Amino acid sequence: MTTNVKDNGFFNPIATSVLLILIVVSVVLYLTDIVNIPILALSLLLSALIASAIRIADQWERAVILRMGKYKGLRGPGPFMIVPILDRVASYIDQRVRVSTFQAEQTLTKDTVPVNVDAVVYWTVWDAEKAALEVQEYQKAIAHIAQTGLRDTIGKHELSELLQERDKIAEDLQLVLDRNTNPWGITCQTVGIKDIVIPQALADAMSKEAQAERERRARVILGTAETEIAEKFEQASKKYTDNPVALHLRGMNMLFEGLKEKGSMVIVPSSALDTMNLGAMGGLAALANHAENKAY
């Protein structure tokens, strides 16, 4: 975890340029005998103080100024000046949206299942003064609060809820973090659950359970299909009972479908031959087949 305190130091393009110009001017004055050595030394010291008073903060930064240890205010973005010796820049607060990753290892869920959860939080500093004065290292504080909040959230939910309701759990965790970090001038905008790792033995058991459930559903679907087919056959039988001509035509169609391919054999019950006169039709079909073979 990196620290939130950034020190740009005394060296920046403006301060360096001013320092070089003042040194050159002082040396030229000394070489032209306008000033003596004590004045040159004093001039060089004054040049260093003026250069050290010039600071620069980037567009996304705010500089926290302390005067003799007391909070003076914020400066930036851009160049600004401080009072040498009396003032110092305590830190530069980055106000961009930043991301921190955290995890909860071997945390028990509500149904006592150990899980490893990786998460990420997007946060930003909206009040640089509070962030500088209320908490020492807010990045570490956010990481610890996020990890503690994640463990508490995991302990309040069962494994099935963790796997199925990631968005809701992330939203609850975001509210917890935001409630703790708001007094520091920090807001947690979004929390995301990256990964949930469960023990391998449990994963295998859940896989077998899911496979058994799929097989059960397949058998139920197959049984439902058989029931529907039986109902349709029952309805068809009622139609054929009152209409023997339709049954006769259906039998002829079935026989035709079976004999239209060469070398096929059709076996039908004897009762069907008697009721639909299929025996005669079968003989005629066989005779025609035999005659065709002879012709070849």
N, C-alpha and C positions, 0 to 999 in steps of 0.2 A: 504494500500500500504506500503510495507516494504521499508526501506531506502537502498540505494546502498552502503553506507559506512559500512565497516566491520572492527572492531578493534580486532585483535587477542590478544592484550595485551602483557604483559611481560612474561606471563607464557606459556612455551612450553617445551616439553621433554628435548631438548638440553640445554636451558637456566637453567632449574631447576636442571639438573644434574651437570652442571658446577658450579652453585651457591653452591650446597651441597658439592661438592668436595673442593672448595676453602674455605668454612667455616670449614670443617673438618681439612684441612691442617693448617689453621690459629689457630684453637683451639689446635691442637697437638703441634704446635710450641710454643704456649703460655704455655701449660702444661709442656713442657720440658725446660722451662725457656730460650728458644732461643730468644723470643721476649717479650717485656713488654706490658703493657696495651695500651699505646698510639699507638704502632705499630699494636697491635691486632685490635684496632678500625679502624685504617687506612686500614688495610688489609680487614676487613669486608666491609668497604665502597667501596673499590676497587673491591671486589668480586661482590657486588651488581651492580656496574656500568658495569662491564664486562658481567654479566648475562643479564642485560637489553639491551645490545647492540646486543644480538643474537636474531634474528627473523626468522620466518619460513612462507613461502607462499605456499599454496597448488598448485598442478599442473596446475589448471585452473585459478590461480589468478596472478595478478601483483600488487606489493606494490608501492604506490606513496610516494616518499621520499621528504620531505621539510627540507631544512637547513636554520634555522633562518627565516622561513616564505617564503623562495624562493624555487621554484621547482628545485630539484636536479636531479631527474631521477626516473627510474623504477627499481625494484628489484624483483627477483623470476623468476621461481618457485624454491622451495627448501629453504635451510637455507641461510641467508645473515646477514651482520652486519651493524650497523649504528654507527655514532659517538654519544656517550651519551651526553645529554644536548643540543647539537647543532642540532642534527637531530631528526626528528620524522616521524612516518609513518602516513600520513594523511588518507589514506584509502586503502583498498584492493579491486581491481577491478576484478569482476568475468567475465571471457570471454567465458563462456559457452552459448549455445543457451537457452534463457529464453522465457517464455510465459506470456503475460499479457492479461487479459480479460477487455473488456470495452463495454459500451452500450449507445444507444441513445434512450431516453424515450420521447414519445409523439412528435415525429418529423414529420413535414408535408412533404409529397412527392410533386412532381411537380404538381400532380392533386389534391392537398390539402386533402390527406388522412392521418390521424394520425397513425403512426406505432411505435412499439417498436422493436428495432433491437439489438441483442446481437452478438458480434464479438470477435475474438481472434487474436492476433498478435504474431508472433515468431520473436525475434530479438536477436542480439548479439553485443557485443562491440568488434570492430576490431582495434581500436586505444585507448588504455587505457589512454594515455597522454591527448588526446583531451577530452575524457569523464570526466577526473578529473578536467581539467582546464576550459573547455568551458561552462559547465552547472553544476548547484549546485546539483540537485537531478534528474538524468536523467530518472529514472523509473517513477516518477510522471510527468515529462515533456512529456514522451512518451504517458502516459495514457491520458493526457489532449489533446495533439495533435491528438491522435487517435480518441478520442471522437468528437473533433471539425471537423476533416476530415470526419468522418462517417456522421455527421449531414449535412455537405455540400454536400456529395455524394448523400445522400437520397433526398435532396432538388432538385437535378438535374435530377432525374429519376422518372418516373411514377410507380405506384404500380405494374402494370403488369411486368415492366422491373425488379423491385426488386425481384419478385417472380420467374421469368423465367431465369434471367441472373445473378445469384449470383456470378458465377466465374468471370465474366467480372467486376462486381462492386467491388469485392474483389481485383482484379488485379489493378483497378484504385486507390483504397484506398491505396494499398501497395506502388504504385509509389508516391503518395502524402506524405506518411509517410517517405519513404526513402529519398525523396528530402529534407525534413525538418531535419531529424536526421543525415544525412551524415556529416554535418559540426561538429557534436559532436563526430565523430568517431564511430557512431552506424549505423548499417544497419538493416532494417526490411526485413526479408527474405520472410515471408509468412503471408498473412492475410486471415482469414476464417470467413464467415458469419455463425454463429451458429444457429440463430433462428430469424424469422420475425413474430411478433405478430401483428395482425390487430384487430380492434374492433369487438366484437361478432356480433353486428347487421350487420356489413358489411360482416362478414364471412357467416352469414345466407343468406344474399341476394345473395352473390356469389354462394353459394351452390344451391339455387333455380334457379339461372341463368344457372348453369351448368346442372342441372337436366332438365330444359326446353330445353336446347340445345341438350341433349342426346335424349329426346323424339322427337324433330324435326328431328334429323338424322334418328331415327328409322322409322318415318313415311315416310321420303324420300326414305329410303331403301326399305320399304314395297311397296310404290308406284312404284318404279323402278322395283321391282320383278314382280308386277302385269302387268306392261307394257311389260316386256319381255315374261311373260307367254302368254299374249294376242297375241303377235307377233308370238310366236311358234304355238299357236292354229290356227292363220290365215294361216301360212305356211302349217300346217297339213291339213286344210280344202281344200286348193288348190290341195293337193295330192289326197285326197279322192274324189274330184269332178270329176276328170278325170279317177278315178279307183274305180268303184263301188264294185269290188270284194274285194279290200283291206278294204273298209268301211264295207262290210258284215262280213269279218273275224274279224275286230275290234269289231263289235257288238257282235259276238259270244263269243269272249274273255271276253268282259265286262259282258255278261250274265253268263258265266261259273264262273267268279270270284265272282259274286253275289250269285250263287246258290250252290257253293261247301260247304258252311257251312249250317248245318241243322237248320231249323227254320227261315231262312233268307227270306226276302221279297224284291223283286226288282220291282220298279215302273219305267216304261219307257214310253215316249210319244207314242201316238197312231201312229203318223207319222213314228216313228222309226220302229214300228211293221209292218207297211205296206211296207216300203222301203226295210227292211232287212229280211222280213218274220220271224220276231221274235215271232209272235203270235203262229205259229205252233211249233216252237222250245220250247217256254215257256210251251205250253200244253203238249208236249212230256215229258219235264222235270218234270212237276207237276205229270203226270201219273206215271212216274217211281218212283217218291218220294212216291206216294200213295201206289203203289204195294209193295214197300220196307217196309212201315209201317205195311201193312197187314201181311207180312211174319213174322214180329216180334210179 
